[in-house]
Amino acid sequence: MAANTDDIRASVSKDIAALQQEVSRLQKMISAQGAEAYYEVRGRAGKAYDEALPRAKNAVAQIRAEGAAAAGAAREHAAATTTALVLAGAVGFLIGYLLSGSSQPQPRHWWR
């Protein structure tokens, strides 16, 4: 019976060693695939960045030009700009005042 137990232990030890080797092989394979996926995603992100950079620079330049043009127009027509801003503020205040008065709920008493 002792020989049979030793045979079982040897067989189990061989199985465990084989499983450890298989796990090690799978870990290496997963690691290689993960590294490959990382470099692929990194490459795609680099390409997207390189493609978007010129458009972003162009958009920033256009925004700066528009801002400069608006500032120049406001400087040239200071009275009109001031009037427009005051009028927009007054209209906003009036709308807010009207909405705040109409949106108050009716008071509810605890016995209703």
Secondary structure, 3 states (H helix, E strand, C coil): CHHHHHHHHHHHHHHHHHHHHHHHHHHHHHHHHHHHHHHHHHHHHHHHHHHHHHHHHHHHHHHHHHHHHHHHHHHHCHHHHHHHHHHHHHHHHHHHHHHHHHCCCCCCCCCC
